[in-house]
Amino acid sequence: MDRRSVLQFVSLSALYPGSVAGQHCAAERMQSPYVRKFFDAGEHAALAEMMELIIPADAHSPGAREARTADFADWMIFHSSADLQRVWRDGLKVLTPVNLAEAAANELAPMSDRDRFFARLKNMTIDGYYTSQTGIHRDLGYKGNQFLRRFEGCTHPEHQG
C-alpha cells in the first residue's frame, strides 16, 4: 500500500468506530488507562515526550500527550510486521528527546538512520494526533457532516482575490 493510500485510510477510518483510528478515538475517551502492548515503559515515555515536542500543547489546543499519540503508536506497531517493529525498536535507540531537534533539522536531507527515523516518528505523531478526538475536534474544530444551505467560502481577508 502506498503512502497516500495509508494516509487516506487513517484519515477516513477515524470516523468509523470499528477501525484502527476509530478505536484510537474510542480508546482516548475511555476512563481506564491504556495497557501497553509493544513498547516497554521507558520506550513509551520517550516516545510520548518526543511526540509532545513534535505537537506541543499551546493556547489553541492540547498537544500530542493529551491526544495519547504514544498509545496510538504502541497499538499500531504492535499490530505491524516484525520488520517494522524492529525498525521502531532500533529507531528509539538512536533518536531521543535530547537529539530530536538535531534530527528534525536534517528532515529534508536525512543523513543517518536517526534522521530517517525522525520522519517516521513525525508521521506517526501526526497520524495519531489527527485521528484522535483531541486533534479532530479540539484542534481542527471538526463538527461532523453537516448540511450547508449555502457555502460562503473562505472569509480570511488575505485569501480574497
N, C-alpha and C positions, 0 to 999 in steps of 0.2 A: 504494500500500500504506500503511495507517495505521501509526502508531507502535506500537500493541500487536502487530500482526502482525509488524513488523520485529523487535521485542524477542523475541517467541516464536521466530521463525525463527533469530535469532542464538543464543539460549539453547539451543534444541534441536539446532541444527546443530553445536554444539561437540562433540557426542557422535559425529558421523559424520565419518570422516577425509576424505571427498571434498568436504565442504562448505567454505565460506569460513572459518567459525570453526574447523572441524576442521583446515583447512590451517594456521590460525594456531597451533593446539596443536601440530601436527606441526612447523611451522617453528621454534617455540620450542624444541623438543627437538633440532633439528639442530645439529651442531657448527660447520658453516660459517656465516659471518656472512650476515645478510640483505642483499641488494642493493636499495637504494632504487629505487623505480620512479617516484615522483612528486615528493616534496619534495627540495629541494636540501639540502646538508649543514647549512647554518645553520638552515633551517626545521625540519629533522628534530631538530637538537639543542635548539632552543627548544621544540618540541613534546614531546620526551622530558622536558625539565626541568619544563614546566608539568604534564604528566601525573603526574610523580612528586610534585609539590606537591599534586595532587588526591588521589592514593592513595599516600601515603608509606610507606616501609618502617617497620615497628615491631617490637616484641618478638613479636608474634603471627605476622606473615607478611611476605614481601618486598613491595616496592612496585611501582608501575607500570613503572619502568625495568627491573626484572628480568623482569617479565612481557612485556616488549617491546611495550608498547602503542603506541609510536610507529611500530613496524614494522607493526603491525596497521592503524593509521590510514593509513599510507602505502599499503598494499595495498588497503584499502577505497576510498580516494579515487582511486587510480589506476584502479580499475575502476568509477568513478562517471561521471556525466554531466559535460560541460564546464561547465555552470552550477554544479554542486556543487563542482567543482574550483576554480572562480573564487571561490566563497564561502570556501573554505578558504585560498586564497592571500591574499585580502583580509583574512580574519579574523586570519591570522598577522601581518599588517602592523599591526593595531591592538591586538591582545592579546599582551602579552609577559609573561615571568616577573615583571617589575618591577611591572606593573599588574594582575596576576592576582587578587590579594586584593581590590582595589578593585572589579573586575568581579564577583567572587564575592559581594561584599556587596550587589550590586544584582540578584542572581539572581532574586528573587521579583518584582521590579518593574524589568525592564531598561529603561534609559533611552537606550541607544546601541547602535550596531552591535557595538561591543566587548562590551557586556554580553550581547547576544543570542548572539554567537559563543561566549562562555564556556559557555553552556548546551549548545551543540553539542559543544564540546570535552569538557565533563564527561561527556556521554552516550557519546561515542566512547571515552573513557578507561574508563568502567565496562564498556562492551561488550567492549573489548579485554582488560581485566583478567579479567573473569569468564568469558571464553571461552578463557582460557589455562590451561595446566597449573598455573601458579602460583596463579591465582585459584580455579580449580575445586577443586584437590586440596590445595594448601598453605594457602590461606586458608579456604575453605569446608569442607575436610575430606571432600569427596565421595568415597565409597568404591566407587561403582558400583552398579548394580542388584543388590540382594541380597534374597534371600527372608528374611522375618522370620516366625518361627513365631508370635510374639506382639509386638504393638506396645504398649510401656509408656506412650507419650505423653511429654509434657514433664515433666522431673524438677526443673526450677528451682522452688525454694520460692515465689518471688514470683509464679509463674504458676498455683499451685494454688488451687482455689476453696474 
